Amino acid sequence: MSATRDRILATSRQLWNERGFADVTVAEIAARVGISTGNLSYHFPTKRELVEAVWDEAERRHLEVAITWRPETVLADLPVWIRSLCRVMWEYRFLYRDGVQLVATAPALLRRGRETVVQVGREQLRACLATLADSGHLRTDADQLAPVATNCWIVLRYWIDFLVEARDVRRIEREDVAELVAQFAALVHPHLTPAAWRNLQANLDAQPSGEFRTPGAARHAATGRGQHR
């Protein structure tokens, strides 16, 4: 991948995040990158192809966040996973915020989003709750896990939309991430055993709210093997 192509993708994402997908032209992107529109068109002949390439990046980042939940680490990995997912969604927030505009230009993204980001995210939550149940951390009947997972996904998926719409947030801060984790914790709290809740709370307190680490890093931090994202 060429350096120019990388700059085009990064600049497109930045401008679309700041001003909205429909309000930024290809010519403006080229000017910000410092190239001609012809040079940009060499890499991306249409705006549709450009936004699809940005989507490819976002999709890859989402899939990188996905993990295999393990009984012995699920309570430590859960807060890290939420924060990591929140970071990716914020970095590509125009994809969630400007859905109607995107579908008009690149209708295939709606189907792709359902098949990858949404499906993987919901499956991750269901797997997490199932692992919690198998580990004896839940006191909820198995038939209630699916609606709990759906409610948790709704909070995670639309948290950024809420921040932008209700509070006019322009930059995600540590307290915004901490509040998302708190909202999620409030949803699962009634379903956790008292011991599991205390364990989860301890993991939440041990991890700075603005720190995004790869899921699994928490259990390696003491040995220096944890990696920051």
N, C-alpha and C positions, 0 to 999 in steps of 0.2 A: 504494500500500500504506500502511495507516494505521500511526501510531506504536505504537498499542496492539497491533496484530497483530504488528509487528516484535518488541515486547517479549515477547509470548507465545511466539513461535518461539525467541528467544534464551534465554529462561528454561527452556523445555522441553528444549532441547538441553543446557543446563548441568546441570539436575537429572538428566536421564537419563544423562548422562555420569558424574555423580558417584555415583548410587545405583542405576542400572539402570532399564530401561524398565518392567518389571512392578511395581517397588516405588514408583513415583511416581504419585499419582493426579492427575486433572484438578483436583480441589479444591486440592491442594497447589500446583500450578502457578499457579492463580488467586490464591491467597493470597500467593505469592512476588511475583507481578506487582503485587499490590495492587488487584485487581479482583474482582468477584463471579463465581461460577461461571456465572451467567446471561450475564454480559458475555463471558466466554470462549466460552461455547457459541454466542453470536451469531456469532463469527468462525469457530469450529470446533465444529460440533454434536456430533462424536464424537472419541474419542481416535484412532481410525483416521484420520480426516481431518487431525488435528493432526500425527500422525507422517508422514503422506504429504506434508504441506506442508514439514516439516523435510527429508524425503528429497529433495523438489524442490530445496531449497537445496543439499544435498550433491551432488546430481547435477550441478547447474549449476557448482559449484565444481570438481568433477572434470573436467568438459569444458573449463573455462577453463585447466586445467593442461596439457591436450593441446597438442602443438606439431607443427610440420612439421620433421622432422630434415633438416639440410643437411650435406653432406660436410665443408664447411670449418669448421663449428662444432659438430659432433656431440659431440666429446670435451669441449668446454667446457660444452655444454648438458646433458649427461647428469647430472652431479652436482646441478645446479640443479633439474632435473626431479624427481629422486628426493626431494630435500628438500621441494620444493613439494607433491608427492603425499603425503609423510609428514605434512606439516602439516595438509592437508585431512582425511586419515584420522584424525588425532588429534582434530581439532576436532569430528568426527562419529563418534567411536569407538564409541558405543553401538550404532550401526547395524551394526557388524561384530561386536561382542562379544555382543550380545543377539539374535542372529539367530532363535533358536527362539521367543523371546517375541514378536518382531516379526511373524513369519509367522503366529502364532496370532491376532494382532489385525488385521494388514494383509497377507494372503497375496499380494497382487499385487506387493509389494515384492521378493519373491524373484525373480520373473520379470523385473521391471524392472532389478534389480541385475545379472542375468546379461546382459541385452540392452544395458546402457549401461556402468556402471562397470567390470565385469569384462571385457566385450568390448573397450571402448576401451583399458583398461589393457594388456591382452595385445597388442592391435594396435599400441599405441605401442611396446612392447618389441620386437615382431617388426620393426617399421619401423626402430627404432633399430639393431638388429643387422644388418638388411639394408643400412642406410646405412653402417655400419661396414665391412661386407664390400665394398660397392661402392667405398668409399674406400681399400681396400687395408689397412685397420687390423686385419682378422681373418685368422687362419691356420687357421680351422675350415672344413670342408666345408659347403656350402650345406645339405645334408640334415640337418645337426646343429643348425641355427639354431633350429628349432621347439622341440626339447626344452630347449635352453638358455634360450629365452624363457620357457617354462613354469616352469622352475626359478627364474628370476629373479622372475617374477610371484608365485610361492608365497612367496618371502622377503619381497617388498614387501607383499603382501596380509596376511600373518599375523605381521608383525613386532610390531605393537602387541599382538596377542593373546599373543605370546610374552612381551613385557615385563610385561603384566598378570598372566599366569598363573605365570610362572617367577620374577618378581622383585617382584611386587606394586607395580608402578610406578603412581603416581597422577597424575604430571605429567611430560610429556615434557621432557627437558632436552637441552642441546646435545650431551652425550656420547652420548645415546640415538640421536640423529639421525646423529651421526658414526659410531656403530657400525653402523647400518643401511647407510650408504654403504659402509663398509668390508666388510660382509658381501656386498653387491652386487658390489663391486670384486673380491672374492675369487672370486666365481663367474665373472666374465668374464675375469679375469686369464689363465687358461690358453689362452683363445681369441684374445687380442690379440697383435699383433706386439710385439716389444720396444720399438720406437719409439712405438707407440700407447700402450703401458702407461706409459712415461715421461711422455708428454703428458697422459694422464689423471691420473696422480699429481700432476703440476704443477698441474692445474686443481683437484684436490681440496685441495691445500695452499694454493692462492690464495684459497679461499672459506671464510670462517669457518663452522664446523659448525652454528652456530645460526642462520645467515642464510638466509632464504627469499626468493629473488628470482624474478621471472618468467623462465622459460626464454628465453634470447636476451639477457637483460640483461648477462650476463657480457661479451659481446663489445662492448657499448656503454659499459661502466663508465668506460673511460678518457676518454670524451668527455662524461661526465655525463648520458648519456641513459638509463642503467639505472634501473629503477624497483624499489623495494622493495615486497614484498607485505605 
